[in-house]
Structures are given as structure tokens and as C-alpha cells.
Amino acid sequence: MQRLMINGFIIIASAIIALIVYLQVDIIHLGGPCMVPIVMCSIFSVTIAIERFYYFFRLHLGKDIDGFFEQLRAALGAKQWSKAQALCESWQGPVARVILAGLATHEATPQEIDEAMEEAAHQELPEVEQHLRWLSTLAQVSTMLGLLGTVTGLVRAFQVIQVKSVAGNPVSPGDLAGGVWEALITTVAGLVIAIPTIIAYNYFAGRMGDVQFQMEKAAAIVSGWRRVKADASH
């Protein structure tokens, strides 16, 4: 519910800002009505990029994941459950929470431990990949809006030619300038937004893949330790 309220606030705020920019900035106004949703896309993209950058930056800030895994292996090898749990609690993040789910059931069978960690990973993934699909969608939509503005600008230019021709008046370059401006500005604006948005999407998708790999590696460490223990007991 809170997330929906935040998203709704962002939509309303971006619409207001886009309308103000359209009315106040001449170069944006020359791009025609299509510039309003294009500016909205740019606000959405910047907002999501900042939020995701902060999330992944905070997730990895000053943290040595390889050192964490080494300490985890040492704690599990020495059967120091409290130390392993304290290590994960101090680490925080989705990787640590997946391990904590496995440690909470360390007396169970290897299959039950795997299922607990798999369920924890499924619960963590939505937060890790949050808003990434929006970035991909915004990149495509801004490109299409730019193309739409190009078409409407050309239609406007040809309408001027038709009206002038029917009236028997000569057509000057100034008569076509409005439509050409609209076509060119929307095309440029759509591409200027789409290109960095695609770059941001691929960057954050790579970071998401890193987190997924780390969760799988963490689960493998806990699962492998439990299987060794089970084999030793037999």
C-alpha cells in the first residue's frame, strides 16, 4: 500500500513538473504536446535510476563478499552457529537473509534446508529487481513517443502546405518551421532519454545478476556443509 502511494505521488509530481516545463521552456514547447509524456518519462527514469543506485551502493558499501564467505565457512566448519548467525546479522542484505533462513533450520534434513533458503531467495528477489522492468519499458516508450512526435510534426508541416496550396499562396520555409521543429525536437528528446535509460537498465540488471549469484553461492556453502555433516553422521 505504501509503495502504491509513493508511486502515485511520483506520477502526479512528474506530470505537474512536465506540464510546467512544457509551458515555461521554449525549446520544449516547440516540440509539441508529445513532449509532456516524454519529460514525464525522463523524470521517471532519473528517479528510478537514483533509487536503484542507492540500493545497490548501500548493499555493497565497504563490504568484502569473499571475506564474508570465508568467515562463514570457518564458522560453519567449527559448528559455531551463534557466530555464523551474528556474522549474517551484521552483514544484512538479501545474501545474509538467505543464509539465516538456512541456519534457522540447520538441524533439519539437507532438502529442508535447501527449501528454506530457496523460499527466502524468492522473497528477496522482488526487492532486488524492483523497478528494473520500468526502466526497460520507459526506454522503449520514450523512443516511441519521440517517433510519434516526429510523425505529428510532419503531419503538421504537410497540413500547412495543403492549406497554403489550396489558398493559392506560396509556401515559405517559415511556414514549415513549426512542424519541422516539432519533428526534430521530439526525436532528439526521445533518444536522449532512451539511450541512458537503456544503459542504466543493463547496469542494474548486471548488479541484480551479481546478487543472485551471491545468494546461490551462499546457499551452496550452507547446503554443502550440511550434506558433509549428514554424510559424516552415517
Steps between C-alpha positions, in 0.01 A plus 500: 500500500777741593686418178187572295460835673863589427462399134180702474672803649788467253256478207308809609816698576662406168184598309494841669871558440471390136210738441686790661811428293290478183339837567810683620788366288482618138703218347275243671184684395615496137501120519123493530270310739703177470772666704284481816505117524862499380601728788298278735700198378823685571390578857396139557830370363714733710300422815526123453870518409580699814298263721661186353849649514454584867364150569792315341754751633371448855491126443871479413636803686831406661421129488736221403273218384785250457623570853145455625475158335834395649388598849174315445680181394725523804207549738303212347805274500545567873124452559480849649136571422477816709811643331364421154165655590663812646713531186191493277308742721786750485530459124129552421368495145333221297805270502518499879125447536514195274776354719304579817205304362730200456660540843157517663437143380854363538370198693268404216577283197710640215190511280304700756790745539518544122125564484520758781781690324326475164183648648702780662670573167161523326387750762813712454505513120204740454682768700826441310336529157253771605421759229748349248221410260383859521838617373478269201143611431583870533787467252266349243213738570717813477633380163148437371381837630787666316393320183140604559609862538696470175193377315269765647755769414515385139120483484488858626749610234304333219177654627658842463604416144148383416331807645740737323466315170121496508497872573740561214766648727869417470650278771803645678752317721367695798156346450649151541733586787248416774435149377867432431597626845244269659624202302869556576468598868284202592734263318804636680323510837379141469849373415671711767276337761499147356878455459608568862192314627604187309854536634365535855273197454785278383726621780244428771406169338867405530503599866185296555672201337793544740266491801324189364836329453605591853175361642553175309860480620395563860232233478753258352739560792233429761354209306843347431598525866174333608541215253857438618374487856219261405744270319736507797221399737442191293 
